[in-house]
């Protein structure tokens, strides 16, 4: 379990628009080959944070991680 915390992940972030004082675009989790859209910089950070805590879950519905 401790080894999971030390693993690194790679994310490719594509910013498509800058509207309403934030970013919209897509993020790709390279190790899982999953791409999801985000509507704000905060949502982008949450997606990356959730991926780091996933422990076997993946980005399934294009928005959130599921078990």
Rosetta constraint file for C-alpha pairs under 8 A:
AtomPair CA 1 CA 5 HARMONIC 7.17 0.50
AtomPair CA 2 CA 6 HARMONIC 6.98 0.50
AtomPair CA 3 CA 7 HARMONIC 6.61 0.50
AtomPair CA 4 CA 55 HARMONIC 7.64 0.50
AtomPair CA 5 CA 52 HARMONIC 7.89 0.50
AtomPair CA 9 CA 29 HARMONIC 7.41 0.50
AtomPair CA 9 CA 30 HARMONIC 7.41 0.50
AtomPair CA 9 CA 31 HARMONIC 6.74 0.50
AtomPair CA 9 CA 52 HARMONIC 7.51 0.50
AtomPair CA 10 CA 29 HARMONIC 6.11 0.50
AtomPair CA 10 CA 30 HARMONIC 5.45 0.50
AtomPair CA 10 CA 31 HARMONIC 6.74 0.50
AtomPair CA 11 CA 27 HARMONIC 6.46 0.50
AtomPair CA 11 CA 28 HARMONIC 5.40 0.50
AtomPair CA 11 CA 29 HARMONIC 4.73 0.50
AtomPair CA 11 CA 30 HARMONIC 5.77 0.50
AtomPair CA 11 CA 48 HARMONIC 7.92 0.50
AtomPair CA 12 CA 27 HARMONIC 5.56 0.50
AtomPair CA 12 CA 28 HARMONIC 5.01 0.50
AtomPair CA 12 CA 29 HARMONIC 6.74 0.50
AtomPair CA 12 CA 30 HARMONIC 7.13 0.50
AtomPair CA 13 CA 25 HARMONIC 7.46 0.50
AtomPair CA 13 CA 26 HARMONIC 6.00 0.50
AtomPair CA 13 CA 27 HARMONIC 4.47 0.50
AtomPair CA 13 CA 28 HARMONIC 6.51 0.50
AtomPair CA 14 CA 25 HARMONIC 5.50 0.50
AtomPair CA 14 CA 26 HARMONIC 5.24 0.50
AtomPair CA 14 CA 27 HARMONIC 6.22 0.50
AtomPair CA 15 CA 23 HARMONIC 6.37 0.50
AtomPair CA 15 CA 24 HARMONIC 5.90 0.50
AtomPair CA 15 CA 25 HARMONIC 4.48 0.50
AtomPair CA 15 CA 26 HARMONIC 6.70 0.50
AtomPair CA 16 CA 23 HARMONIC 7.57 0.50
AtomPair CA 16 CA 24 HARMONIC 5.82 0.50
AtomPair CA 16 CA 25 HARMONIC 4.69 0.50
AtomPair CA 16 CA 26 HARMONIC 7.62 0.50
AtomPair CA 17 CA 23 HARMONIC 5.93 0.50
AtomPair CA 17 CA 24 HARMONIC 5.21 0.50
AtomPair CA 17 CA 25 HARMONIC 6.61 0.50
AtomPair CA 18 CA 22 HARMONIC 5.57 0.50
AtomPair CA 18 CA 23 HARMONIC 4.65 0.50
AtomPair CA 18 CA 24 HARMONIC 6.28 0.50
AtomPair CA 19 CA 23 HARMONIC 6.43 0.50
AtomPair CA 19 CA 24 HARMONIC 7.44 0.50
AtomPair CA 22 CA 40 HARMONIC 5.53 0.50
AtomPair CA 22 CA 41 HARMONIC 5.96 0.50
AtomPair CA 23 CA 39 HARMONIC 6.67 0.50
AtomPair CA 23 CA 40 HARMONIC 5.06 0.50
AtomPair CA 23 CA 41 HARMONIC 5.45 0.50
AtomPair CA 24 CA 37 HARMONIC 7.61 0.50
AtomPair CA 24 CA 38 HARMONIC 5.69 0.50
AtomPair CA 24 CA 39 HARMONIC 4.58 0.50
AtomPair CA 24 CA 40 HARMONIC 5.48 0.50
AtomPair CA 24 CA 41 HARMONIC 7.32 0.50
AtomPair CA 25 CA 37 HARMONIC 5.65 0.50
AtomPair CA 25 CA 38 HARMONIC 5.57 0.50
AtomPair CA 25 CA 39 HARMONIC 6.78 0.50
AtomPair CA 26 CA 35 HARMONIC 6.67 0.50
AtomPair CA 26 CA 36 HARMONIC 5.56 0.50
AtomPair CA 26 CA 37 HARMONIC 4.20 0.50
AtomPair CA 26 CA 38 HARMONIC 5.84 0.50
AtomPair CA 27 CA 35 HARMONIC 5.63 0.50
AtomPair CA 27 CA 36 HARMONIC 5.65 0.50
AtomPair CA 27 CA 37 HARMONIC 6.36 0.50
AtomPair CA 27 CA 38 HARMONIC 7.39 0.50
AtomPair CA 27 CA 44 HARMONIC 7.43 0.50
AtomPair CA 28 CA 33 HARMONIC 6.75 0.50
AtomPair CA 28 CA 34 HARMONIC 5.58 0.50
AtomPair CA 28 CA 35 HARMONIC 4.21 0.50
AtomPair CA 28 CA 36 HARMONIC 6.59 0.50
AtomPair CA 29 CA 33 HARMONIC 5.73 0.50
AtomPair CA 29 CA 34 HARMONIC 5.36 0.50
AtomPair CA 29 CA 35 HARMONIC 6.36 0.50
AtomPair CA 30 CA 34 HARMONIC 6.96 0.50
AtomPair CA 32 CA 58 HARMONIC 7.49 0.50
AtomPair CA 34 CA 59 HARMONIC 6.58 0.50
AtomPair CA 35 CA 59 HARMONIC 7.90 0.50
AtomPair CA 35 CA 62 HARMONIC 7.24 0.50
AtomPair CA 36 CA 59 HARMONIC 7.54 0.50
AtomPair CA 36 CA 62 HARMONIC 4.79 0.50
AtomPair CA 36 CA 63 HARMONIC 6.23 0.50
AtomPair CA 37 CA 62 HARMONIC 6.76 0.50
AtomPair CA 37 CA 63 HARMONIC 7.03 0.50
AtomPair CA 38 CA 43 HARMONIC 5.91 0.50
AtomPair CA 38 CA 44 HARMONIC 5.73 0.50
AtomPair CA 38 CA 63 HARMONIC 7.61 0.50
AtomPair CA 39 CA 43 HARMONIC 6.48 0.50
AtomPair CA 39 CA 44 HARMONIC 7.68 0.50
AtomPair CA 40 CA 44 HARMONIC 6.34 0.50
AtomPair CA 41 CA 45 HARMONIC 6.33 0.50
AtomPair CA 42 CA 46 HARMONIC 6.25 0.50
AtomPair CA 43 CA 47 HARMONIC 6.17 0.50
AtomPair CA 44 CA 48 HARMONIC 6.36 0.50
AtomPair CA 45 CA 49 HARMONIC 6.05 0.50
AtomPair CA 46 CA 50 HARMONIC 6.00 0.50
AtomPair CA 47 CA 51 HARMONIC 6.18 0.50
AtomPair CA 47 CA 63 HARMONIC 7.95 0.50
AtomPair CA 47 CA 64 HARMONIC 7.18 0.50
AtomPair CA 48 CA 52 HARMONIC 6.43 0.50
AtomPair CA 49 CA 53 HARMONIC 6.59 0.50
AtomPair CA 50 CA 54 HARMONIC 5.95 0.50
AtomPair CA 50 CA 65 HARMONIC 6.94 0.50
AtomPair CA 51 CA 58 HARMONIC 7.33 0.50
AtomPair CA 51 CA 59 HARMONIC 7.73 0.50
AtomPair CA 51 CA 65 HARMONIC 7.44 0.50
AtomPair CA 54 CA 58 HARMONIC 6.80 0.50
AtomPair CA 54 CA 65 HARMONIC 7.36 0.50
AtomPair CA 56 CA 67 HARMONIC 7.55 0.50
AtomPair CA 57 CA 65 HARMONIC 6.31 0.50
AtomPair CA 57 CA 66 HARMONIC 5.83 0.50
AtomPair CA 57 CA 67 HARMONIC 5.04 0.50
AtomPair CA 58 CA 65 HARMONIC 5.48 0.50
AtomPair CA 58 CA 66 HARMONIC 6.37 0.50
AtomPair CA 58 CA 67 HARMONIC 7.50 0.50
AtomPair CA 59 CA 63 HARMONIC 6.95 0.50
AtomPair CA 59 CA 64 HARMONIC 5.84 0.50
AtomPair CA 59 CA 65 HARMONIC 4.55 0.50
AtomPair CA 59 CA 66 HARMONIC 6.76 0.50
AtomPair CA 60 CA 64 HARMONIC 6.80 0.50
AtomPair CA 60 CA 65 HARMONIC 6.08 0.50
AtomPair CA 60 CA 66 HARMONIC 6.36 0.50
AtomPair CA 61 CA 65 HARMONIC 7.56 0.50
